[in-house]
């Protein structure tokens, strides 16, 4: 007797195929655009693993078993994404103010070379067997999943994220809370889009979706500032003398972060009032 595979697997299968193709491209040369695209695909595949683990709650460690071979790669791809954001910040600063930061630029280039070499070795040193096993295990776990089970699992995953938001709301917002909020919103939006794609009703109304997207976009701006400040501060930490232009840039980034943090926190609290019980 044939066991039907849930339609949600079709979404996974497409994302998996696109991710595998990107992986093969990176096996020839590491390019930031392709690395970031693969990082985004892996985010979805990891969420799908969370979904399967929630459906098959009796199978302890299922999500870890599915995604663990890709964890180190995902970590490096995330570093590449962060480095690209920092590089964009440097380029913008130099262009807008007609000033150069050559020693910092050289420091980023050196870090980039090491990171790209490490990631390339990681890609060429790994086996395509992991991709095939991930697909086969996910396909097997997707058999016999009824629509109601998917709907319930997605609702549970979103509720877990909302519970994290509730904790952050109570203890106050700091840099870690903002990063967690960004990741949480990204996951909720991904799961909501999956619900709609499968023909289910969304959990939140359109207005809430709009506010979530707006907050996520502002958090991206905050996150970029956070990464730029973190990178520049680390670069300057072992310098006995720091040039005036660097001191002024650090001060500017601190002031910008303070302003962005205030804006994002107000926006988050406004959203929390509507989505948290």
Phi, psi and omega in degrees: 000127180285138177255125183292142176264135182301142177302337180295336179293330179299323178293314178300314184301319179294314180296321179296315180297317179293322179294317180297320178298318178295320178301317180294323177296317180292341176288348175261320178196138178277118176236137187301319182299313180291325179296318180291322177298318179293322178301318180293321178295318179296328176301316179294315181299326178291320177296322177297322175298320176300319181296314179296321179295325179289321177294313180261061184297341180284343180265094184295132176079015182299315182298317180296319181298322182287316191259346187306325180295345184253000187297314181293320178297316180300320180298317179291322178295325176295320177297320178296318177300314180296318180297320179298321178297316179296318179298320178297321178296319178295314181298318179297317180298314182293322181290313185289331184249005179048050181221150181247150177233069189298317183292323178291319178299319179294322177298316179293321179298318180295316179297319180297315181299315179296317181294317181293320178297317180297317181293320179298315178299323179295319182290308184289338180273353181264169184252144175293347179302325180297320179294316181295321179292320178300316180296313183296315180294321180292322177296316179298317181288344182270354181287136174074009179281119180277154181309318181297325179294321178295313180302315181296316181296317179296318177299320180294318180295319179293320179298323177298318178296320179295326177293324175295319179298321180298319178297316180297322180297320183289318185273350179099153185266127173229189183300318179297320180296320179296318179296316179296322179295318178299312180295321180295316178296319179299319180292317180298315181297320178298315181291321178296318178296325178293319176302312181296319180299326182274001176090011177272163172284143178286158180284320183254150179288166184303321181298318179294320177302316180298317180292323177296315180297319180296318179294319179299319180294320178291327176293328176298319178294316178299316183298320179298315178298317180300315181292320179297315180294318180298314181294313182294320180296319178295319179299321184274348189299329182257013180271130178289322177233136182242127180296154183303319183296329178285320178300316181293323180292318178299316179299318180297317179294322177298314180295320178295319180295320179299316180294315181294321179298317179297316181296314182293320180296317178298318180295320180294315180298323178295318178290319180302323180299334184265333187248348179256136182287000000 
